[in-house]
Amino acid sequence: MQYTYYQRSEVSNSDLTELKNLLYPRTQYGDKEKAFKFGSLVDAMLTESERVRYDKHTVDDVLYSGEDWELAQAMIKSLRMEARHDPLLAQVLAKAETQRFMVNKGQRFQYGNFEYTLDTRCKWDWWLPTFGFGGDLKTTFASSQKQFDEAIDFFDWDRSSAWYMDIAGSRQDFIYGISKKNQKVFKAFIRRNDPSYRFQPSQGRGRTGGFYFGRDHPGPLVQRIAGSCSSCHRQSGAPDGTATHLYQ
């Protein structure tokens, strides 16, 4: 299923990310592959348990360390505890379709006066057919809701939500995050009338015409950390110390 999805020809949110990186390159700090691998572990444990071998600490044929395995289990336990007093999360964990794949053939876009169509695709971590919307799960180094909100901006997770919403025709989307630092659970909602969906071109974030590129300059989290966190310089080697806090 995983291989089949990523071999498809429709345009995905990941394709937009690669295109943005080509058009607006910026220095990347931290270990992105390690972050992606760990996020895939938590995703699989929650949404594709058939891929997980608990006796061997593997997902498919990928082996994980005992430390990563224990952290992932602690984070999922925290998420399930949060669901006890979060009615939406309780519904998501109990009733959502997981890894729901959608395709929109001939989706219409307009960039200025130029109109065109693209075949597009997405794959939801969670889709709630009864409510007609879905959401995504993120593992993050954010340790507070404020930092998580800033991570949404920096990593263009709001753009991803907008892309998914446009493919599905849904009115809203949610993002749950679990902290790798303290196992706290954060959440955010993206709605069609919110600034997070209707980006303002005057701020350099135009989704006008269907270009979902987000900012090409550092967000407030980067600026704040650059001026206040000297420990990150030692850990990441980054000139502004952004990596340790930002990589999810």
Steps between C-alpha positions, in 0.01 A plus 500: 500500500776746598705421190197514271396843628842660459540362149185671373522784250257753653642812666529470879583734786849347512547606138412857600759486775769387257402772254510765772846381605619542142347845458580633849798300632595545862758334721369183662612416853453188706452141390190502278528131413512400867200722576305352209588145603381557855181669384433202275529270803237689699277526193519127441432411862187715500365466148656192334560249775521213250840637391640488855692206650512571873708191567774615261470879535445538126260675266502309172871416483622814679660436839464748787706541814356407835518865603294617202252217551444587865463870420245430228295283737514767772380764253210285382403429862493875561278550194255237622493660845426837338202343321332442836419872520512595130176384332627556146818304561296221657286486183811505283670212680181292514335564163732664248604328180879494498737572212202594283615557142326758278548611139355807330522463123517827311501727804469860382751771587545863408822699525430860409324476165640156427260208554605138495420156644705241685433147619562515876519252787528484876498242778340590832630360827140519619176551306161529669236417235212584734629857540648541152844614612828355615834580652865423545734383776839659564787412728678815609778642715266781602447505875208745512191584294666825393803319363274250325306782334829645380610160370177480297602824332866407450436155355201610289267255672223755448571489127477121512163526674375746236614264223319206659186705562489614137535145373227369733278806480490512881440814706759439771797290601673421829859436599599315816859513618681294763815642656810284493637709786222478759223291334253788517224497239422809291232567243408753236209549263517635146171642367421648162438851627807508725820689407682166526298384198455827310862615499555865425724565196609827660670292769691289250276198555265512207291194426347716226457293187570176680872552567535369853859605558492668841771733616843510345647660809537378863193516720474647849621185674831518314538870571421454868732205549781673311504772762440299814625141492875461522481127582367430151821633346694227676256223415430574134797696374250733336590868482163599644439192711173403337535127460449351843164662559364474150555153364189298561 
